[in-house]
């Protein structure tokens, strides 16, 4: 069984924020669209996370991505991965991380069932990295290499493009992706949990990059169930482009639901006025049937943010 929303879009993917904690302070972080000031005390336990995922998979959601915050901040991250990966019907379990804590965890994560990983890497300049994120670039680079070595495939590099900060460095990042056998994702800044002034000063459309990639590509694919994003196959590297702003295809082909770090079902990244509290009923003794109905309700609240 696969759920569809009122616009006929299937529900195939779930992004699960397992913590709000992070060891960096990236200027551009949208925190999965969660409202700033969420209650850290409501962080979900392993058993609660696995139960949520069991219900989700039972409704046809076959692909799960662990997010945060920084998911590797959880001391029990290996047990979380192992518990979710064991669920029958799950096809893909992945994670988005800043990579700075990954070097010593990658092999065990793969052994416990993590299939692939995205590492946020806005720059290869250590000074710019420290200014943007407040951490050590070398730690993130070691994390990327450890993930590749561990067999997490594919390893994707999430490069958020910021005007006059790192927009000149795309060729350099493409070369790093080629050298490491990773996939580069160019990502457009979204106006979520950043000030209007920061967004206005930093937002850089990705159309020029797409034109450049299209000219160099030997093949171009469109990922229908991933907001129709394009994948450009260059002779020695693969690049994906994610630009949701003013992009009707992004909303039209969305197949996602989110779970916030405090246990709410979030139908849309851009909105917080239609959340469904899942954790409170679960802690109050709700049955699996009642929790399943909450998932169905959240799915019916899914609608394209860009309705045009």
N, C-alpha and C positions, 0 to 999 in steps of 0.2 A: 504494500500500500504506500502510495506517495500522496501527500497532501498538496492541494493547489489552493491558491488564494482566490479572491473574487475577480482578479484580472487574469486568471488562468496560469499564473506562474507557479511552477512546482517548487516545493520546499525540499531542497537537497543538502544544504550546507548549514552548519552551525558554528558560530564563533563563540567560544566560551572563555570569558575573562575569569581567571582563577585567583587573581589578586589585584589590588590597586597599588601595592608596594612596588617600588622600582629603585635601583641603585644609581640611575642616571637622572638627569633633569633636562631632557630634550625640549628645546624651545617650541617645537612644532607638534608635539605629541597631542593627538586628539583623544587619547584615553578611551578609545572605542565608543566615543560619544556619551560616556557617562557624565552625569552631573558632578561638578566639582563639590567636594564635601560629603560624598557618600560615606556611610558608616563602615569603618574598617572592621568593627567588631562582628559584622555579619558575614565575614568571609566563610565560605562553605568548607565543610569537612570533606575528606576523601569519600566517605560513604554517601554523602549528599550529592557530590559531583557525579559519582558513578551511577547513582539512581536517576538523576536527571538525564544522563546520557543514555541509560538503558531505555527510558521512556522515549527519548528522541529517536533513537535507532529503531525502536519498535514502530515508529510512525513513518519510517522510510528515509529518515535523515542518515545518510551513509558516509558523510565526510565532515570531520570535526577538526577545527583549528583551535589550539590553546593560545590564549593571549593574556594580556594584563593591562596595565602594569607590566612588570617583568616576571613571566611565569617561573623562571628559574630561581626567583626569590623564595619560592615555596620549598621548605625543607623536605616536604613529602612529595616532591615532584615525580620522583621515580615510581612511587606507589600509585599516584594519580594516573600516570601514563600507562602503567601495567594494568590497572583496573579497567580503564576505558578500552584499551587495545584488545582485551579479552572478550568484549561484547560481541555476540554473534550478529552478523549482518553489517558490521562496520567495515567499510572498504578503505578508508583513508584517515589517518590521524597525523596531524602536522602541528607545527608550533611557529609562532612569531616571537623573536627574541632580539635583544640588542647584542647578543653574542659574547658579552664580556665575561660571563660566567660559564661559558659553554665548553671551553677546552677540556675540562676535567669531567664533564658530564655527558658528552656526546655519545661515546661508545655505549655506556649503560642505557641511555635513553633509547638508542636504536635496539639494543638487546631486549628492552622491555616493551617494544612495540611501536615506537615513534618511527614513522616512515620517512618524513621529509621535514625540512625546516626553512624558514625565512629569517634572514639576519638583516636587521636595519643597519644600513651603512651609508650615511649621506656623503661621505668624503673619504679620501685617502690621505688627506693632509692632517697631521696630528694636531696642529694648532687650531685649525678650523673645527676639528672634531671636538676638542676640549671646549671651545667656545660654544658650540651648538649643544653638546650633550653633557659636558662636565665629567668626562671619563677618559680612559686611555685607549687610543686607537689600537695599539698593539694587542690589547686584550681581545678586542673584537675580531681582529685579523686572525689571531690564534684560534678563536672560536670557529671562524669560517673554515680554516684548514682542518681542524679537528673533526668538524661535521662531515666534510668530504671524505676524510680518511676513515671515519666510522661507518660509512656506507649509507648515510642519510641522503636520499636521492629523490628529486633534485634538491640541491641547496640553492636557494634564491637570495639574491642581494637586493634589498629594498632601498632604492635611492630616491628619497624625497627631494624633488627639485625646488630650490629656493633662489629667487632672482638675486643676482649679484653676490651670491654666497658660494654656490657650488654648481651653478648652471653651466659654467665653462668646462667642467671636469668630466662630462659624460664620456668622451673618448677614452680618457684614462681609466674610468671604471669599466668600460667595455673591455679594455685590454686586461684588466685584473680578472674579470670574469672569464675571459678566454684562458688565462694562465692557470686559474684554479679549477676550471671545469664546472663553473657555476652558471646560473642564469641571472641576468640583470633585469630588474623591474624598475622602470622609471615611473614615479608616482607623483601625481599632482597634489599640491597642498589644498586641503579642504578647510572651509571656514567653520571649524568645529573646535571649541575650547581654546581658541586663540583670539586675541583682540582684533577688532576691525582694522586698527592701525598696522598690526603685524601682518595680517592677511594682505592688506592693500600694498604694503611695501615688499612682501616676500613672494606673492603668488606669481607664478610663471607658467603660462600656457605651454602645452607640450606639442603643439601642432608642428613646430619647426623640427623637432626631433623625429616625429613620425615621418615627415617628408624626407629627412636624411636617411632614415632606416629603410623606407620604402625604396629609395634609389639603390641602396646597397644590398637589399635582401635578395636571396635566391628563391625564397618561398615565404609566403605570408599566410598565417592561419587566423581564424576568428574563433575564440572560445565562447560558444553560444551561451552556456550555462554559467559563465563567469563574466557577466555584464557585457558580453560581446567584445571583450578586449582583444587586441591584436597581438600576435606573436610574430616577430620578425626573425627569420632564420638567415643570419649572415654566414659567410663561409666558415668562420671558426668560433662563432658565439651566437647565443640566442638572447633576444631582448623582448620583453613584454612592456606594453605601455598602458598605464592605468590613469585615465583622466575622466573623473566623474562629473566635474563641474560643467554645467550647461550641456550635458551629454545625455540625451533622451534614451539612448541605447543602454546606458548604465542602469537606470531604474527599470526600464522595460524588461530587462533580462536578469534582474536580481533573483537569486534563489536562496537567499540567506535569512536566517534568524539569529539573533544574538542573545546570549545570557550574560547579564552584568555580574560584576564581582560580588554584589550583594544579593544575588539570587532572583533577579527579575528577568522576564522574557522581554526582549527589546526588538520589536518588528522592523525598525528602521534606524540606521546609523544617525540620521539627521534629526530625529525627533525623540523627545522624552515625555510627551504628553499621552502616550498610549501604552505604557509599560504594564505588564501583568506580573504581580508579585507571585512568585513560585515558591520561594524559600519559606515564607511564613506559614502558608498552609501545610507544607511538608513537615515543618517542625511542630505543627499543631496536630499531626496525626492523619493528614489526608491520605486517602487510598490511592493506589496507582491509577484507578479509573478516574478519580477526581483530578489528579495531576495531568493525566492525558487530555482531559477536557480543557484544562488551562492552556495546554500546548495548542489545541485546536482553535481556541479563542484567539490566542496570539497570532496564529497563522491568518485568521480572518481579518485581523487588524493590519496585516501587511498590505501596503498599497504604494504605488510609485510616488516618491517625493516630488519628482518632476512629472506632473500629470500631463504635460503637453505632448 
